[in-house]
Amino acid sequence: MLIAMSSTTKQRTRQERIESLGIPKPRFIQWWQRGDKADFLLRVGMAVLAAALMLVLCQSWRPPFAYRKGSVLPRDLITRVTFQVPDELETDAVRRQKRREEPVLYRNRTKPLDQLRAILKDQLFLALGAQSFDQMTEDEHNAFAQFYEGDETAGPGDTATDRFALLKSILSTDPELTKVDEAVAMAMKPIYANGLLRSMQHTPDQGNQRIILVYPAGQPDDAVPVEASKVRIAQASTDLQSLLHEYFRLRFDNDPDQVVARMISEWIINELPKYETLVYDDEMSERARVAAAARVEPVMTTYYSGDSKLADAGKPLTGKELALLRMEESEFANRMGWRDKLARFAAYAGMITALYLLCGSYVFFVEDRELLLDRVKLAKMLLLIVATVALCFYAARDEWRIELIPLVLASTVMAVVYGRELALLLMAALCLTVTLFLGARISEMVMLLAASTSCILLLGRIRSRTHLLYVGAVSAAITTMTVVGVGVVTAQTLSASDFSGDLEGMYSGPEFETVVFGLGRESLWAGVCILVSAAAMTGLLPLVEKAFGVQTDLSLLELGDASHPLLRRLAQRAPGTYNHSINVASIAEAAADAIGANGLLVRVGAYFHDIGKMFKPEYFIENQSAGINQHDSLQPAMSTLVIIAHVKDGADLARSHHLPESIVDFILQHHGTTLVEYFYREAARRSEENPNGESVSDKDFRYPGPKPQTLEAAVMMLADTVESASRTLVDPTPSRIQGLVDSIAQKKMADGQFDECGLTFRQLDRVRASLVKSLTAIYHARVKYPGQQSA
């Protein structure tokens, strides 16, 4: 036990001894121990989610497809894997042949045959109604003439009279013509089943000419194949004649009956062409042709790994070659194992991580770490990055090739929201990311960089709606020339005039003329995309300002219009304050411009910085008249509360009128945490005069702040103070103005009001000089003319 106690004492003593040295721990460890770990992990999670979205949306596990229609290849492309491709031409030829070979459908209508048999019986009854050939009426004679008209070469016993007598005698045993009708029906049975056609009603391209499909009317499912020769009337008539002879022999058993059978069969054969029963069904036939073509398996062409050529060097890619390359790439991707895909995914993830560290370190240590610490701002930035990469990835498809449009739009947005320096870094990282995801060449990456950086560098301050169009036009010209220049530099070409007889056929690379033509077309398209982006950004600018909470000069100019409801109301209720605000805006803008700050933003902020005084304008000296001072009846502490309240009132009023947060910041910060000196001194004097009075603390007489956070807010604080103080000068000579400005600036500096805005001594000197110059111009000496008391 003693040993354990001594060991514990020794360990604690060592730790205490180390801490007693007072050596500070590394900054990272201090931050980790003191920081909000939950908030940090949340922001890290947002970044990881954004990276995961990019990796998934851009399909980072698949190899990129970098070929485009019209691109000129520097070398032949050989397939990496063996694969098969449907031969569309050969497959179409086979399908067309199948359509021609497919039997078409005919609808068989048998009612005309029934009608033919009925007419046969009617004509026979009419002809047989005569007692003798000589006693025939005209109708009876015409009816008999259909069966036999007579023949000059006929021998004895074969005259019309003899034929009539034979017909009458043979059929006398069948007065109802039942046997005749049965024989005809039996002979016409094949015709009933197959139908009749004078000629094919479909062309050879529409289907088979040798075999057709015949179906009873209304029953297409019962179609049966029939040889076309059997349904043609010429062939069917021959078959019918032989069948009639056979069935008449079976019914009458007499040689003279064959003469009668021949007479009847000749009548039927003569009448058959009038009774075509088959009708071509084009709709059902087309369905059959389509089904036959669909059953054809695609004819496949095999490309062998390392042997088959996919595209030729030195020639622009055609649509057919591009489709072939896409199939090869798809087959290659499908054969990739999970290890290959995981390796690609991890490699892209590592690339994004490296870019995260690069850009994040710059933002945290150089730019504005608030961008990373504010979850809302960080989320907006990550969303913009993910949207840009994803849109570029899908817009780069060969059908569109408009990846420059989202990229240029993102460049403009980043320049407006984050400034040129950070926008250049972020867009460089984005161009690299897009290039790697697309598998593009170095020349295309240079094009993306040229378009984005030129837009960022040319953008500047947007003071008119045509400025974006000007930036787009100049950027388009720069990018166009860059595309041509880089393309010529990176291409390995020879001109057609450089070939000699010995070299002809030995060079397989692209020709100079072909490359230049392709570059010209590509550069013009890039210029068009940039111009479209600039025009689109003109309309999208108000939405960008609203979404990211920023203001361009264009929106600030609109906001600073004197007809704004708040400014008009300020001029009516507090004219002195309004005049003070106008003067502060004038001198503060010049001072801000002197140090490179946004003078227009300062001017608009100055217009609104004192709008809170509208609630109680008579409590502020610039609005008092006739020597009436409302503070005479108040305690200093109460007067201080009234004076300080105009800051919060102004911020609430600004937000209720939807003024931008940057303007609200001016209202909140233009007094910082400065002391309300007059009432503090008055309270201190009264406390000293009253033996029982409590001591006065300056904390009760200070504005709530915050202190100025930007250079613009610091400039306006100083301008606001010196403008008010300069009104108290009896004789505002330049030297007195100089002394006043220096004194106020020194006091603000000593009070620590500029500690959080990054204002340097050199910038402070320039601001002081500008304020002195502006106030001297306002209070310049005037010539007194005779008889004037003052001027």
C-alpha positions in Angstrom: 0.0 0.0 0.0 2.8 2.4 0.8 4.5 1.6 -2.5 1.2 2.3 -4.4 0.7 5.6 -2.5 4.3 6.7 -3.2 3.9 5.8 -6.9 0.7 7.9 -7.1 2.3 10.8 -5.3 5.3 10.6 -7.6 3.1 10.6 -10.7 1.1 13.6 -9.6 4.2 15.4 -8.6 5.6 14.9 -12.1 2.5 16.3 -13.8 2.3 19.2 -11.4 5.9 20.0 -12.0 5.4 20.0 -15.8 2.4 22.3 -15.5 4.2 24.5 -13.1 6.7 25.5 -15.8 3.9 27.4 -17.5 4.8 26.1 -21.0 1.8 26.7 -23.2 0.4 23.7 -25.0 0.2 23.6 -28.8 -2.5 25.8 -30.3 -4.3 22.8 -31.8 -4.5 21.1 -28.4 -5.7 24.2 -26.7 -8.3 24.7 -29.3 -9.4 21.1 -29.1 -9.7 21.3 -25.3 -11.5 24.6 -25.3 -13.5 24.4 -28.5 -17.0 23.2 -29.1 -16.4 19.7 -30.3 -20.0 19.1 -31.3 -20.1 22.1 -33.6 -16.7 21.2 -35.1 -17.9 17.6 -35.8 -21.0 19.0 -37.4 -19.1 21.2 -39.8 -16.7 18.4 -40.6 -19.8 16.2 -41.3 -21.1 18.9 -43.7 -17.8 18.9 -45.6 -17.8 15.1 -45.7 -21.4 15.0 -47.0 -20.5 17.5 -49.7 -17.5 15.4 -50.8 -19.6 12.2 -50.8 -22.3 13.9 -52.9 -19.7 15.0 -55.5 -18.2 11.5 -55.6 -21.6 9.8 -56.0 -23.1 12.3 -58.5 -20.0 12.2 -60.7 -19.8 8.4 -60.5 -16.2 8.5 -59.4 -15.9 4.6 -59.3 -16.3 4.5 -63.1 -13.5 5.5 -65.6 -14.4 8.8 -67.3 -15.4 9.0 -70.9 -13.3 11.9 -72.4 -14.1 11.6 -76.1 -16.3 14.0 -78.0 -17.7 14.1 -81.5 -15.4 15.9 -83.8 -12.3 15.5 -81.6 -9.1 14.7 -83.5 -7.2 11.8 -82.0 -3.4 11.9 -81.9 -3.2 8.1 -82.2 -5.2 5.1 -83.1 -7.5 3.7 -80.4 -7.3 0.0 -79.8 -9.9 -1.8 -77.7 -8.9 -2.7 -74.2 -11.4 -5.6 -73.7 -13.0 -8.1 -76.0 -16.6 -7.2 -76.6 -19.4 -7.5 -79.1 -21.4 -4.8 -80.8 -24.6 -5.2 -82.7 -24.1 -4.6 -86.4 -27.1 -2.3 -87.1 -26.8 -2.4 -90.9 -26.5 -6.2 -91.1 -29.3 -6.6 -88.5 -31.6 -4.3 -90.4 -30.9 -6.2 -93.6 -31.8 -9.5 -92.0 -34.9 -7.9 -90.5 -36.0 -6.5 -93.9 -35.5 -10.0 -95.4 -37.6 -11.5 -92.6 -40.3 -9.0 -93.3 -40.3 -10.0 -97.0 -40.4 -13.7 -96.1 -43.2 -13.4 -93.6 -46.6 -14.7 -94.9 -49.2 -12.0 -95.0 -52.8 -12.4 -93.9 -55.8 -12.5 -96.1 -59.4 -12.4 -94.9 -61.6 -15.1 -96.6 -65.2 -14.1 -97.3 -67.3 -17.2 -98.5 -70.6 -15.5 -99.1 -69.7 -14.7 -102.8 -69.3 -18.5 -103.4 -72.8 -19.1 -101.9 -74.2 -16.5 -104.2 -72.4 -18.1 -107.2 -74.1 -21.4 -106.4 -77.5 -19.8 -106.0 -77.1 -18.0 -109.4 -76.1 -21.4 -111.0 -79.3 -23.0 -109.8 -81.4 -20.0 -110.9 -79.9 -20.1 -114.5 -80.4 -23.9 -114.7 -84.0 -23.7 -113.6 -84.6 -20.9 -116.1 -83.1 -22.8 -119.0 -84.7 -26.1 -118.1 -88.2 -24.5 -117.9 -88.6 -24.6 -121.7 -90.4 -27.6 -123.2 -88.0 -27.7 -126.2 -85.1 -25.7 -127.6 -87.4 -24.3 -130.3 -90.0 -23.1 -127.8 -87.5 -21.2 -125.6 -88.3 -17.6 -124.7 -85.7 -15.0 -125.0 -84.8 -15.2 -121.3 -84.7 -19.0 -121.4 -82.5 -18.9 -124.5 -80.1 -16.4 -122.9 -79.9 -18.6 -119.7 -79.1 -21.7 -121.8 -76.6 -19.8 -123.9 -74.5 -19.3 -120.8 -74.0 -23.1 -120.7 -73.7 -23.7 -124.4 -73.8 -21.2 -127.3 -73.1 -23.6 -130.0 -70.2 -24.4 -132.2 -70.0 -24.3 -136.0 -67.5 -27.2 -136.0 -69.7 -29.3 -133.8 -70.5 -32.7 -135.2 -73.9 -34.5 -135.5 -75.5 -34.9 -132.1 -73.6 -31.9 -130.6 -75.8 -29.0 -131.7 -77.4 -26.6 -129.3 -80.7 -28.6 -129.7 -78.9 -31.8 -128.8 -77.2 -30.3 -125.9 -80.4 -28.9 -124.5 -82.1 -32.2 -124.9 -79.2 -33.9 -123.2 -79.2 -31.4 -120.3 -82.9 -31.7 -119.8 -82.8 -35.5 -119.9 -79.9 -35.9 -117.5 -81.2 -33.4 -115.0 -84.8 -34.7 -115.2 -83.8 -37.2 -112.6 -82.8 -34.2 -110.3 -85.7 -31.8 -110.6 -84.6 -29.8 -107.6 -81.0 -29.8 -108.8 -79.9 -31.2 -105.4 -77.4 -33.5 -106.9 -75.9 -30.7 -109.0 -75.6 -28.4 -106.0 -74.0 -31.2 -103.9 -71.5 -31.9 -106.6 -70.7 -28.2 -107.0 -70.4 -27.8 -103.3 -68.1 -30.8 -102.9 -65.9 -29.5 -105.8 -65.7 -26.0 -104.4 -64.8 -27.2 -100.9 -61.1 -26.3 -101.4 -62.1 -22.9 -102.7 -64.3 -22.3 -99.7 -61.4 -23.2 -97.4 -58.6 -21.3 -99.3 -60.4 -18.5 -101.0 -59.9 -17.0 -104.5 -57.6 -14.3 -105.8 -57.2 -12.9 -109.3 -53.7 -11.7 -108.3 -51.6 -11.0 -105.1 -52.8 -7.8 -103.4 -49.5 -7.2 -101.6 -46.1 -6.4 -103.1 -42.9 -8.5 -102.6 -41.6 -6.0 -100.1 -44.8 -6.5 -98.0 -44.5 -10.2 -97.5 -44.1 -13.7 -99.0 -45.4 -14.2 -102.5 -45.4 -18.0 -102.3 -47.4 -18.7 -99.1 -50.1 -16.6 -97.5 -52.1 -16.9 -94.3 -55.9 -17.2 -94.8 -58.4 -16.9 -92.0 -62.2 -16.9 -91.9 -63.8 -13.5 -91.6 -63.7 -12.3 -88.0 -61.3 -15.2 -86.9 -57.7 -14.0 -87.4 -56.5 -16.5 -84.8 -57.6 -19.4 -87.1 -55.3 -18.4 -90.0 -53.8 -21.3 -91.9 -50.9 -21.2 -94.4 -52.0 -21.6 -98.0 -49.9 -21.8 -101.2 -50.5 -18.7 -103.3 -50.9 -20.9 -106.5 -53.9 -22.6 -105.0 -55.9 -19.4 -104.5 -55.2 -17.9 -107.9 -58.3 -18.2 -110.0 -56.5 -19.7 -113.0 -55.1 -22.6 -111.0 -58.3 -23.0 -108.9 -60.4 -23.2 -112.0 -58.4 -26.1 -113.4 -58.6 -28.0 -110.1 -62.3 -27.2 -109.9 -63.0 -28.6 -113.3 -61.5 -31.9 -112.6 -63.2 -32.1 -109.2 -66.6 -31.4 -110.8 -66.1 -34.2 -113.4 -65.3 -36.5 -110.6 -68.2 -35.6 -108.3 -70.7 -35.7 -111.3 -69.5 -39.2 -112.1 -70.2 -40.2 -108.5 -73.7 -38.6 -108.6 -74.9 -39.7 -112.1 -72.7 -42.7 -113.2 -73.2 -42.0 -117.0 -70.8 -40.8 -119.7 -73.3 -38.2 -121.0 -73.3 -36.8 -117.5 -69.6 -35.7 -118.1 -70.8 -33.5 -120.9 -73.3 -31.9 -118.6 -70.5 -31.6 -115.9 -68.3 -29.9 -118.4 -71.0 -27.5 -119.4 -71.6 -26.6 -115.7 -67.9 -26.4 -114.9 -67.3 -24.1 -117.8 -70.1 -21.8 -116.6 -68.6 -21.7 -113.1 -65.1 -21.1 -114.4 -66.3 -18.2 -116.5 -68.1 -16.7 -113.5 -65.3 -17.3 -110.9 -63.3 -14.1 -111.7 -66.3 -12.1 -110.5 -66.3 -13.7 -107.1 -62.9 -13.0 -105.5 -63.1 -13.9 -101.9 -59.7 -13.0 -100.4 -59.0 -9.4 -99.1 -55.5 -8.4 -98.0 -55.4 -7.4 -94.3 -52.6 -4.8 -94.1 -53.0 -4.1 -90.4 -52.7 -7.7 -89.3 -50.0 -8.3 -91.8 -47.9 -5.4 -90.5 -48.2 -6.9 -87.0 -46.9 -10.2 -88.3 -44.1 -8.4 -90.1 -43.1 -6.5 -87.0 -43.2 -9.6 -84.8 -41.1 -11.5 -87.3 -38.5 -8.6 -87.4 -38.5 -8.5 -83.6 -37.7 -12.2 -83.4 -34.5 -11.6 -85.3 -31.5 -11.7 -83.0 -29.0 -8.8 -83.5 -26.1 -9.7 -85.7 -23.0 -9.2 -83.5 -19.6 -7.9 -84.5 -16.7 -8.9 -82.2 -13.9 -6.6 -81.3 -10.8 -8.3 -79.8 -8.7 -6.9 -77.0 -5.5 -5.3 -78.1 -6.2 -6.0 -81.8 -9.3 -4.3 -83.1 -9.2 -0.7 -84.0 -12.0 1.6 -82.7 -11.0 4.9 -84.2 -8.3 6.2 -86.6 -5.7 8.8 -85.6 -5.7 12.2 -87.3 -9.4 12.1 -88.1 -12.4 13.7 -86.4 -14.5 11.3 -84.4 -17.8 10.5 -86.0 -21.0 9.6 -84.3 -20.6 5.9 -85.2 -17.0 5.8 -83.7 -18.2 7.7 -80.6 -21.0 5.1 -80.0 -18.4 2.3 -80.4 -16.1 4.0 -77.9 -19.0 4.3 -75.5 -19.8 0.6 -75.7 -16.1 -0.3 -75.1 -16.0 2.0 -72.1 -19.2 0.6 -70.7 -18.0 -3.0 -71.2 -14.7 -2.1 -69.5 -16.5 -0.5 -66.6 -18.7 -3.5 -66.2 -15.7 -5.8 -66.0 -14.0 -3.8 -63.3 -13.9 -5.5 -60.0 -14.8 -4.0 -56.7 -11.2 -3.4 -55.8 -10.7 -1.3 -58.9 -13.8 0.7 -58.3 -12.9 1.2 -54.6 -9.4 2.3 -55.5 -10.8 4.9 -58.0 -13.3 6.1 -55.4 -10.6 6.4 -52.7 -8.3 8.2 -55.1 -10.9 10.8 -55.9 -11.7 11.1 -52.2 -8.1 11.8 -51.4 -8.0 14.4 -54.1 -11.0 16.2 -52.7 -9.5 15.9 -49.2 -6.3 17.6 -50.4 -8.2 20.4 -52.0 -10.3 20.8 -48.8 -7.1 21.2 -46.7 -5.6 23.6 -49.2 -8.6 25.9 -49.5 -9.6 25.5 -45.9 -6.2 26.5 -44.6 -6.2 29.6 -46.8 -9.6 30.6 -45.6 -8.8 29.9 -41.9 -5.4 31.5 -41.7 -5.4 34.2 -44.5 -8.9 35.1 -45.6 -11.9 35.0 -43.2 -12.2 32.1 -40.7 -15.7 33.2 -40.0 -16.6 31.6 -43.3 -15.6 28.2 -41.8 -16.9 28.8 -38.3 -20.4 30.0 -39.4 -22.3 26.9 -40.3 -24.8 28.7 -42.5 -22.1 30.3 -44.6 -20.1 27.1 -44.8 -23.2 25.2 -45.9 -23.9 27.7 -48.7 -20.3 27.6 -49.9 -20.3 23.7 -50.0 -23.7 23.7 -51.7 -22.4 26.1 -54.4 -19.3 23.9 -54.9 -21.2 20.6 -55.1 -23.8 22.1 -57.5 -21.2 23.5 -59.8 -19.2 20.3 -60.0 -22.3 18.2 -60.6 -23.8 20.5 -63.2 -20.4 20.7 -65.0 -20.2 16.9 -65.0 -23.6 16.4 -66.6 -23.5 19.5 -68.8 -20.3 18.2 -70.4 -22.1 15.4 -72.2 -21.4 15.3 -75.9 -25.0 16.3 -76.7 -24.6 19.6 -74.9 -20.9 20.5 -74.2 -22.1 23.5 -72.0 -19.9 22.8 -68.9 -18.6 26.4 -69.2 -22.0 27.8 -68.4 -22.3 26.6 -64.8 -18.6 27.1 -64.3 -18.7 30.8 -65.4 -21.9 31.4 -63.3 -20.1 29.9 -60.3 -17.1 32.1 -60.9 -19.2 35.2 -61.0 -21.1 34.2 -57.9 -17.9 33.5 -55.9 -16.3 36.8 -57.0 -19.4 38.7 -55.8 -19.8 36.8 -52.5 -16.2 35.9 -51.5 -14.0 38.4 -53.3 -11.4 37.9 -56.0 -8.7 36.2 -54.0 -10.8 33.4 -52.5 -12.8 33.1 -55.7 -9.6 32.5 -57.7 -8.5 29.8 -55.3 -11.9 28.0 -55.2 -12.3 28.1 -58.9 -8.9 26.8 -59.5 -9.7 23.8 -57.3 -13.1 23.4 -59.0 -11.5 23.4 -62.5 -9.0 20.8 -61.4 -11.9 18.7 -59.9 -14.1 18.9 -63.0 -11.2 18.1 -65.3 -10.3 14.9 -63.3 -14.0 13.8 -63.1 -14.4 14.3 -66.8 -11.0 12.7 -67.7 -10.3 15.8 -69.8 -7.0 16.8 -71.4 -4.8 19.6 -70.1 -5.9 21.9 -72.9 -9.5 21.6 -71.7 -8.4 22.4 -68.1 -6.6 25.5 -69.4 -9.8 26.5 -71.1 -11.8 26.2 -67.9 -9.2 28.1 -66.0 -9.1 30.9 -68.6 -12.9 31.3 -68.6 -13.3 31.3 -64.8 -10.2 33.5 -63.9 -10.9 36.0 -66.6 -14.4 36.5 -65.4 -13.2 36.9 -61.8 -10.4 39.3 -62.6 -12.6 41.4 -64.9 -15.7 41.5 -62.7 -14.7 44.3 -60.2 -17.6 46.3 -58.9 -20.9 45.9 -60.7 -22.3 49.5 -61.0 -24.4 48.9 -64.1 -26.4 46.0 -65.7 -24.3 46.1 -68.8 -21.1 45.5 -66.8 -21.7 41.8 -66.7 -22.2 41.7 -70.5 -19.0 43.5 -71.0 -17.2 41.1 -68.7 -18.7 38.2 -70.6 -17.6 39.6 -74.0 -14.0 40.2 -72.9 -13.8 36.8 -71.2 -15.2 35.1 -74.3 -12.6 36.7 -76.4 -9.8 35.7 -74.0 -11.1 32.1 -73.7 -11.5 31.9 -77.5 -7.9 32.8 -78.1 -6.7 30.6 -75.3 -8.5 27.5 -76.7 -6.9 28.0 -80.1 -3.4 28.8 -78.7 -3.3 25.9 -76.2 -4.8 23.5 -78.8 -2.1 24.3 -81.3 0.7 24.1 -78.7 -0.5 20.7 -77.3 -1.3 19.1 -80.7 1.3 17.0 -82.6 0.5 17.9 -86.2 1.9 18.1 -89.7 0.5 20.1 -92.6 -0.6 18.4 -95.8 2.0 20.4 -97.7 4.8 18.9 -95.5 4.3 15.4 -97.0 6.9 14.2 -99.5 6.7 11.2 -101.7 8.7 9.2 -99.2 6.6 10.2 -96.2 3.2 9.8 -97.8 1.3 7.1 -96.0 3.9 6.9 -93.1 2.4 9.7 -90.9 -0.7 8.7 -88.9 -1.2 11.7 -86.7 -3.6 14.6 -87.2 -3.1 17.2 -89.9 -2.6 20.8 -89.0 -5.6 22.1 -91.0 -7.9 19.5 -89.4 -6.8 20.5 -85.9 -7.1 24.2 -86.5 -10.6 23.8 -88.0 -11.7 21.8 -84.9 -10.1 24.3 -82.5 -11.9 27.2 -84.2 -15.3 25.5 -83.9 -14.6 24.6 -80.2 -13.4 28.1 -79.4 -16.5 29.8 -80.9 -18.7 27.5 -78.9 -16.8 28.3 -75.7 -17.3 32.0 -76.4 -21.0 31.5 -77.0 -21.4 29.6 -73.7 -19.6 32.5 -71.8 -21.9 35.1 -73.3 -24.9 33.1 -72.4 -23.7 32.8 -68.8 -23.1 36.6 -68.6 -26.6 37.3 -69.9 -28.1 34.7 -67.4 -26.1 36.2 -64.5 -27.6 39.6 -65.2 -31.1 38.2 -64.3 -29.8 35.9 -61.5 -27.8 38.6 -59.7 -30.7 39.8 -57.3 -31.3 36.1 -56.3 -27.6 35.6 -55.6 -27.5 38.7 -53.4 -30.6 37.6 -51.5 -29.3 34.0 -51.1 -25.8 34.9 -49.9 -26.6 38.2 -48.1 -24.3 40.3 -50.2 -24.7 43.6 -52.1 -23.2 44.7 -55.3 -22.8 48.3 -56.2 -25.8 48.0 -58.4 -28.1 47.0 -55.5 -26.4 49.6 -53.2 -27.1 52.3 -55.7 -30.8 51.3 -55.8 -30.8 51.1 -52.0 -29.2 54.6 -51.6 -32.0 56.3 -53.6 -33.2 59.4 -51.7 -36.8 58.3 -52.4 -36.4 55.3 -50.1 -39.4 55.3 -47.6 -37.1 55.3 -44.6 -35.0 58.2 -45.8 -38.0 60.3 -46.8 -39.5 59.6 -43.4 -36.2 60.6 -41.7 -36.1 63.9 -43.6 -39.6 64.7 -42.4 -39.4 63.7 -38.8 -35.7 64.5 -38.1 -34.4 66.9 -40.7 -31.3 67.7 -38.7 -30.4 64.0 -38.4 -31.1 63.6 -42.2 -28.7 66.5 -43.0 -26.1 65.0 -40.6 -26.4 61.6 -42.4 -25.9 63.1 -45.8 -22.8 64.9 -44.7 -21.4 61.8 -43.0 -22.1 59.8 -46.2 -20.1 62.3 -48.3 -17.0 62.5 -46.1 -17.0 58.8 -45.2 -17.2 57.6 -48.8 -14.1 59.6 -49.7 -12.3 58.3 -46.6 -13.2 54.7 -47.4 -12.0 55.0 -51.0 -8.7 56.4 -49.7 -7.9 53.1 -48.0 -9.3 50.8 -50.7 -12.5 50.0 -48.8 -16.0 50.0 -50.3 -16.9 53.6 -50.3 -20.3 53.1 -51.9 -21.2 50.7 -49.1 -20.1 53.2 -46.5 -22.1 56.0 -48.2 -25.3 53.9 -48.2 -24.7 52.7 -44.6 -24.3 56.3 -43.5 -27.7 57.2 -45.0 -29.4 54.8 -42.7 -27.1 54.7 -39.6 -29.2 57.1 -37.5 -32.7 56.1 -38.6 -33.4 55.0 -35.1 -33.6 58.7 -34.1 -36.9 59.0 -35.8 -38.7 57.6 -32.8 -37.6 60.5 -30.5 -36.0 63.1 -32.8 -36.4 66.0 -30.2 -33.9 64.3 -27.8 -31.0 64.8 -30.2 -29.4 68.2 -30.5 -29.4 68.4 -34.3 -33.2 68.3 -34.3 -33.7 70.8 -31.4 -34.8 74.4 -31.9 -35.7 77.5 -29.9 -33.3 76.5 -27.2 -35.6 73.7 -25.8 -33.6 70.7 -24.6 -35.6 67.6 -23.5 -32.7 66.3 -21.4 -33.0 69.2 -19.0 -35.8 67.4 -17.2 -34.1 64.0 -17.2 -31.5 62.3 -15.1 -28.2 61.6 -16.9 -28.7 57.9 -16.8 -32.2 58.2 -18.3 -30.9 60.5 -21.0 -28.1 58.0 -21.8 -30.7 55.3 -22.2 -32.7 57.5 -24.6 -29.6 58.3 -26.6 -28.3 54.7 -26.8 -31.8 53.3 -27.7 -31.5 54.8 -31.2 -29.1 52.0 -32.1 -31.4 49.2 -31.3 -34.4 51.0 -32.6 -32.6 51.7 -35.9 -31.6 48.0 -36.3 -35.2 46.9 -35.6 -36.5 49.4 -38.1 -34.0 48.4 -40.7 -34.8 44.7 -40.4 -38.6 45.4 -40.5 -38.0 47.1 -43.9 -35.8 44.2 -45.1 -32.6 46.2 -45.3 -29.5 44.0 -45.9 -27.5 42.8 -42.9 -24.5 44.8 -44.0 -26.5 48.0 -43.5 -27.9 46.8 -40.2 -24.3 46.2 -39.1 -23.5 49.8 -39.8 -26.4 50.8 -37.5 -25.2 48.5 -34.7 -21.5 49.2 -35.0 -21.2 52.9 -35.8 -21.0 53.8 -32.1 -19.2 50.6 -31.0 -18.9 50.6 -27.2 -18.0 54.3 -27.0 -18.8 56.3 -23.9 -21.7 58.9 -23.9 -19.3 61.4 -22.4 -21.5 64.4 -21.8 -24.0 62.5 -19.6 -21.3 60.4 -18.0 -19.5 63.6 -16.9 -22.8 65.2 -15.8 -23.6 62.1 -13.7 -20.1 62.1 -12.2 -20.3 65.8 -11.3 -23.7 65.3 -9.6 -22.3 62.3 -7.7 -19.3 64.3 -6.5 -21.6 67.1 -5.4 -23.9 64.7 -3.5 -22.1 63.3 -0.4 -24.4 60.3 -0.3 -24.3 59.7 -4.0 -23.0 56.4 -5.4 -19.9 56.2 -7.6 -20.6 56.3 -11.3 -19.3 53.5 -13.5 -18.6 54.3 -17.2 -20.0 50.9 -18.1 -23.5 52.2 -17.5 -22.9 55.0 -20.0 -21.5 53.0 -23.0 -23.2 51.9 -26.1 -23.8 48.1 -26.2 -21.7 47.6 -29.4 -20.4 45.6 -31.0 -17.2 47.3 -32.0 -16.6 47.9 -35.7 -16.0 44.6 -37.4 -14.9 45.9 -40.8 -12.9 48.7 -42.2 -16.0 50.3 -43.6 -17.7 50.4 -40.1 -14.5 51.9 -38.6 -14.4 54.6 -41.2 -18.0 55.5 -40.7 -17.6 55.6 -36.9 -14.8 58.1 -37.2 -16.7 60.1 -39.9 -19.9 60.2 -37.8 -18.0 61.5 -34.7 -15.9 64.1 -36.5 -18.9 65.5 -38.5 -20.9 66.0 -35.3 -17.9 67.5 -33.4 -17.0 69.8 -36.2 -20.3 71.6 -35.8 -19.2 72.8 -32.4 -16.1 74.7 -33.8 -16.6 78.4 -33.6 -14.0 79.1 -36.3 -13.5 75.9 -38.2 -10.1 76.7 -39.7 -8.1 73.9 -41.3 -5.7 73.7 -38.3 -8.6 73.4 -35.9 -10.3 70.8 -38.0 -7.0 68.9 -38.2 -6.6 69.0 -34.4 -10.2 67.9 -33.9 -9.9 64.9 -36.2 -6.6 63.9 -34.7 -7.9 64.1 -31.2 -11.0 62.1 -32.0 -9.1 59.4 -33.9 -6.6 59.1 -31.0 -9.3 58.8 -28.5 -11.1 56.1 -30.5 -7.9 54.2 -30.9 -7.0 54.5 -27.2 -10.5 53.3 -26.3 -9.9 50.1 -28.4 -12.8 50.7 -30.8 -10.7 49.6 -33.8 -9.3 46.4 -32.3 -11.7 44.1 -34.2 -11.7 45.6 -37.6 -8.1 45.2 -38.8 -7.5 48.9 -39.3 -3.8 49.7 -39.5 -2.0 52.9 -38.4 -1.3 53.7 -42.1 -4.9 53.3 -43.0 -5.9 55.4 -40.0 -3.6 58.2 -41.2 -5.2 58.1 -44.6 -8.6 58.2 -43.2 -7.7 61.2 -41.0 -6.2 63.0 -43.9 -9.3 62.4 -46.1 -11.7 63.5 -43.3 -9.7 66.7 -42.8 -9.7 67.5 -46.5 -13.5 66.9 -46.7 -14.4 68.9 -43.6 -12.1 71.8 -44.7 -13.9 71.8 -48.1 -17.2 72.0 -46.3 -16.2 74.8 -43.8 -14.0 76.7 -46.2 -13.6 80.4 -45.7 -15.8 82.8 -47.6 -15.1 86.4 -48.8 -17.1 89.0 -46.8 -18.5 91.7 -49.0 -19.1 95.3 -47.8 -22.2 95.6 -45.7 -22.3 91.9 -44.8 -22.0 90.9 -41.2 -21.3 87.3 -42.0 -20.8 85.1 -44.9 
